[in-house]
Amino acid sequence: MKVNIDIDQKYDGTFVTIHAKEWSHELEELVKSLNSDNNKKIVGREEDKSILLSPNDIEYVYAQNRKVQAVIHNRTIELNMKLYEVEEILSGHDFNRFSKSVIGNLNHIKYFELAFNGNLCVFFQSGSKEYVSRKYVNDIKEKLIMGG
């Protein structure tokens, strides 16, 4: 890939033009990266402390009893956001919906097993596990096995 940068006073703002022979997975990732704010942090609460969470460290986020919680290395940290708000922020960081109440980080998955009822049981590198509803199984399998 060749990168050209042209800095000049004649430009009112910053814009990016991509020239390619055909659309590819690499281009899709590049566009995602340009459009997302990868430095964005999520603020969580643990006891009386506010904690800045990096999206890459989060294994999964779940909603239970009207509270949204993030799991990082077997620590549970409460978030003062709705699950759909967290999903919007994490969409550019390889997160995917697992069920109505869980969003998981695909980069933290160690392995998965298919259950008899069609659900998927996902095991994270930390040893935690979560279930993926049948509705989301095909999407996650496609992203894990074929890279999106």
N, C-alpha and C positions, 0 to 999 in steps of 0.2 A: 504494500500500500504506500502510496506517495502522498505527502502532506505539503500543501502550499499555504503560506500565511501572507496576506497582503495588508499591511497597516498603512493607512493614509487618512489625512484629515477630511477628505472628500466623503467618507462614509459616515452616515448618521448613526448607525448602530452596528451590531455584530450579526452576521448571517453566515450560514454554512451551506455550501453547494457541494454535492457529491456526484462525481462522474464515475460510472461503472458500466461494464458490458452487460451485466445481468444482476438481478436481486439475489442476495445470498444471506445465509445465517449471520455471517460476519457483519454485513451491512445492517441487518436488523439489530444486532447487539450494539453497534456503533450509534445508531439512531436512538435506541433506548438510553444509552449512556449520556448522549447529548441532551436528551429531553428530561432526564431525571436529575434530581439534586442529591447526588451520592453522599454529600457531607451532612445531610439532614439527620438530626438526632431526634429521638423520642424521649420525652421526659416521663419518668416513672417515679413512684413513691414506695419506699421501703421504710417502715416504721415512721419516723418523723423527718426523714431525709428525702430530698428530691435527687434523683439520679438520672444522668444523661446516658441513654442507651444507644449504642450503635446498631443499626439494623442488621449488620453482618453477624453480630454476636447472638442475636435472638434466635432460638430454636423454633419456637412457635408461640402464638398468641391465641388466647381463648377467652370466651365470655361465659361466666357462670354467676348465677344469682345477681344479675344486673351489674356485674363488675367485669372489667376487662383486665386480663393479667398477661404479662409476658414471662416466658420461661427462658432463663439463661443459665446454663450449667447447673441444673436442678434447683436454681433459685427462682422464686416466684415474685415478680414485682408488679404492683398494681399500676395501671395506666388510667389517667383521667380523660379518656377518649372513648368514643364508640368504636365498635369493631370495624365498621365500614370505613371510618376515618383512618384507622391504623392500616387497613388494607390498601387504601389509596396511597399512603406514604410508602408502604413497603412494596408496591407493585413493581418497581424498577430494581428490586433486590432479590429476584428469584424466589419470591414467596408465592404460594398458591393456596387457594381455599381448599380445606380438607372436608369441612362440613359447615352447617349453618353457624356453628359456634367456634370453629377453629381455623386459623390460618397458619401454615407451616413453611419453614425455610427449607427449600429443596437441597441446599448445600450442606445441611446438617444431617441428612438422612444417611444412616449406615446401611440398612437393608429393610426390606418389607416382605410381608407374607400375605397371601390371599386367603381370606376367611371363607368358610362355606357359604355364608349369606351374600357373598359378592362384595363385601367391604374389604378394604385393604388395611392391614395393620402396619403402621410405619414405626420403625425403631430408629431413634436418634443416636448420634455418637455418644451422648452422655448416658445412654441407657433408658431414657424416657421413651414412652410409646404413646401414640395417638392413632385413632381410627379415622379412615377416610370413607365418607359416605359413597355409596354406589354412584351417585350423581357426578362425583368428581374423580372417580377412579381412572377413567380413560384419559382425561386431561393430564393427570399427574403421571400416569404410566408413559404417555407420549413425551412429556417433558423430561422425565428421568431417563428413559431408554433411548429416545431419539434426539434428545437435546433441544426440544421445543418445537 
